[in-house]
Amino acid sequence: MDRPLVSINFALSADGKISSVQKRPSGWTSNDDNARLLELRKEADALLVGRGTLESDRMTMKALQNPLRCVVSRSGEFDPQHPLFHTPGGAVHLLATEGTCREIPGAILHRGSLAEFLTELSALGVGRVHCEGGGELVRELLELDAVDEIHLTWAGHKLFGGREAPTLSGVPGDFLPASREYELTEFDPRPETGECFLSYRRKREARAQ
Ligand SMILES: NC(=O)c1ccc[n+]([C@@H]2O[C@H](COP(=O)([O-])OP(=O)(O)OC[C@H]3O[C@@H](n4cnc5c(N)ncnc54)[C@H](OP(=O)(O)O)[C@@H]3O)[C@@H](O)[C@H]2O)c1
């Protein structure tokens, strides 16, 4: 495999949404969920998000081991004033797949596809990429069959509704090219918060017919 291992982490509402249609920022789950989010970052050589999530959650993408901080965009319209570019941490790598992108001091710019970017990260020595959304970015990772681990916080205490509210595979639309199968590796209900932590690993072995 010429790409790093890829994990994703999402909080899901009772109706499987990752945010309301108004692109509600994070903060709707418990402090325990936030602690788990930080814990999951500890294994990562690189953190990865879409530009939408970077913007709505005002992320600075920090962890003690200073993983690379990677943000993906089609347009390349990164805001040089964003706190990410003014907060110490791991090296910032920006991917612009289509548009032109102006230089941002201190950030390393990549061009090409998401698949090529993963290969470039691998060549930089990145063994584990941890993606924190959003759904649009993860949709393409799933199309590439490049999601090896899924970490979820099932937060059934919220319902968002909304035809256009995104799920972890983006705004509901076309089916994936094929269903992806995962096996459970963690089941940790937290009755005190009304949430449950779940982890899954991609099952890749061929099944006998
Ligand atoms: N519940 C959770 O755990 C969770 C996790 C993450 C995010 N969220 C929420 O989800 C919402 C953000 O969702 P979003 O739909 O905006 O998702 P997103 O995937 O973070 O951002 C979408 C933007 O990212 C870029 N992008 C996405 N996929 C790409 C690809 N394959 N190639 C190149 N660029 C790509 C594009 O940027 P350009 O526009 O620059 O081209 C696109 O407009 C926020 O409300 C956030 O709080 C929730």
The ligand as an SDF file (V2000), in Angstrom:
LIG
                    3D

 48 52  0  0  0  0  0  0  0  0999 V2000
  -19.7870   15.6800   13.8110 N   0  0  0  0  0  0  0  0  0  0  0  0
  -18.5190   15.6490   13.5030 C   0  0  0  0  0  0  0  0  0  0  0  0
  -17.7720   14.8260   14.0400 O   0  0  0  0  0  0  0  0  0  0  0  0
  -17.9710   16.5810   12.4800 C   0  0  0  0  0  0  0  0  0  0  0  0
  -16.6760   16.3800   11.9730 C   0  0  0  0  0  0  0  0  0  0  0  0
  -16.2060   17.2500   11.0140 C   0  0  0  0  0  0  0  0  0  0  0  0
  -16.9930   18.2930   10.5660 C   0  0  0  0  0  0  0  0  0  0  0  0
  -18.2300   18.4490   11.0790 N   0  0  0  0  0  0  0  0  0  0  0  0
  -19.0910   19.5170   10.6100 C   0  0  0  0  0  0  0  0  0  0  0  0
  -19.2760   19.3830    9.2170 O   0  0  0  0  0  0  0  0  0  0  0  0
  -19.4160   20.6800    8.6710 C   0  0  0  0  0  0  0  0  0  0  0  0
  -18.3880   20.8730    7.5580 C   0  0  0  0  0  0  0  0  0  0  0  0
  -18.7590   20.0440    6.5440 O   0  0  0  0  0  0  0  0  0  0  0  0
  -18.3570   20.2600    5.0120 P   0  0  0  0  0  0  0  0  0  0  0  0
  -19.3440   19.5750    4.1760 O   0  0  0  0  0  0  0  0  0  0  0  0
  -18.0500   21.6970    4.7680 O   0  0  0  0  0  0  0  0  0  0  0  0
  -17.0940   19.3610    4.9120 O   0  0  0  0  0  0  0  0  0  0  0  0
  -15.5570   19.4620    4.5830 P   0  0  0  0  0  0  0  0  0  0  0  0
  -15.2570   18.2110    3.8390 O   0  0  0  0  0  0  0  0  0  0  0  0
  -14.7850   19.7400    5.7880 O   0  0  0  0  0  0  0  0  0  0  0  0
  -15.3500   20.7370    3.6720 O   0  0  0  0  0  0  0  0  0  0  0  0
  -15.7860   20.8370    2.3830 C   0  0  0  0  0  0  0  0  0  0  0  0
  -14.7240   21.5900    1.6400 C   0  0  0  0  0  0  0  0  0  0  0  0
  -13.4740   20.8810    1.7590 O   0  0  0  0  0  0  0  0  0  0  0  0
  -12.8540   20.7980    0.5030 C   0  0  0  0  0  0  0  0  0  0  0  0
  -12.9410   19.4050    0.0490 N   0  0  0  0  0  0  0  0  0  0  0  0
  -13.7530   18.4200    0.5030 C   0  0  0  0  0  0  0  0  0  0  0  0
  -13.5210   17.2860   -0.1370 N   0  0  0  0  0  0  0  0  0  0  0  0
  -12.5540   17.5390   -1.0160 C   0  0  0  0  0  0  0  0  0  0  0  0
  -11.8790   16.7490   -1.9910 C   0  0  0  0  0  0  0  0  0  0  0  0
  -12.2000   15.4760   -2.1600 N   0  0  0  0  0  0  0  0  0  0  0  0
  -10.9200   17.3270   -2.7410 N   0  0  0  0  0  0  0  0  0  0  0  0
  -10.6090   18.6240   -2.5570 C   0  0  0  0  0  0  0  0  0  0  0  0
  -11.2170   19.4340   -1.6660 N   0  0  0  0  0  0  0  0  0  0  0  0
  -12.1810   18.8830   -0.9040 C   0  0  0  0  0  0  0  0  0  0  0  0
  -13.6180   21.7550   -0.4040 C   0  0  0  0  0  0  0  0  0  0  0  0
  -13.0320   23.0350   -0.1380 O   0  0  0  0  0  0  0  0  0  0  0  0
  -13.1090   24.3060   -1.1020 P   0  0  0  0  0  0  0  0  0  0  0  0
  -14.4460   24.9060   -0.8880 O   0  0  0  0  0  0  0  0  0  0  0  0
  -12.0110   25.1840   -0.6140 O   0  0  0  0  0  0  0  0  0  0  0  0
  -12.8940   23.8300   -2.5080 O   0  0  0  0  0  0  0  0  0  0  0  0
  -15.0160   21.6660    0.1550 C   0  0  0  0  0  0  0  0  0  0  0  0
  -15.8230   22.7930   -0.1250 O   0  0  0  0  0  0  0  0  0  0  0  0
  -19.2120   21.6660    9.7810 C   0  0  0  0  0  0  0  0  0  0  0  0
  -20.4500   22.0580   10.2870 O   0  0  0  0  0  0  0  0  0  0  0  0
  -18.4650   20.8720   10.8080 C   0  0  0  0  0  0  0  0  0  0  0  0
  -18.6800   21.3360   12.1200 O   0  0  0  0  0  0  0  0  0  0  0  0
  -18.7240   17.6200   12.0130 C   0  0  0  0  0  0  0  0  0  0  0  0
  1  2  1  0
  2  3  2  0
  2  4  1  0
  4  5  1  0
  4 48  2  0
  5  6  2  0
  6  7  1  0
  7  8  2  0
  8  9  1  0
  8 48  1  0
  9 10  1  0
  9 46  1  0
 10 11  1  0
 11 12  1  0
 11 44  1  0
 12 13  1  0
 13 14  1  0
 14 15  2  0
 14 16  1  0
 14 17  1  0
 17 18  1  0
 18 19  2  0
 18 20  1  0
 18 21  1  0
 21 22  1  0
 22 23  1  0
 23 24  1  0
 23 42  1  0
 24 25  1  0
 25 26  1  0
 25 36  1  0
 26 27  1  0
 26 35  1  0
 27 28  2  0
 28 29  1  0
 29 30  1  0
 29 35  2  0
 30 31  1  0
 30 32  2  0
 32 33  1  0
 33 34  2  0
 34 35  1  0
 36 37  1  0
 36 42  1  0
 37 38  1  0
 38 39  2  0
 38 40  1  0
 38 41  1  0
 42 43  1  0
 44 45  1  0
 44 46  1  0
 46 47  1  0
M  CHG  2   8   1  16  -1
M  END
$$$$
